[in-house]
């Protein structure tokens, strides 16, 4: 299940980056 965990971590990282981009875009 290491692959699934990696996907979850990667998705969370991408989503976090998008939110940070929206916050700092102001």
N, C-alpha and C positions, 0 to 999 in steps of 0.2 A: 504493500500500500504506500510505498515511498513515493511512487509516481503521482498518486492522487494528492498526497500532502504537498508535493512540489507545485502542482497545478494550483492548489488552494493558496499557497504562499505567493506564487507569481500573480495570481488574480488580485489578491489583497494589495500587493505592491503597486500594481497598475492603477487600481481604483484609488489608492491613497495618493498616488502621484497626480491623478486627475483632479482630485479634490484640492490638493495643495496648489495646483496650477490655477484653479478657479479662484482660490483665496488670494494668492499673490498677484493675480492678473488685475486686481482693482487698483 
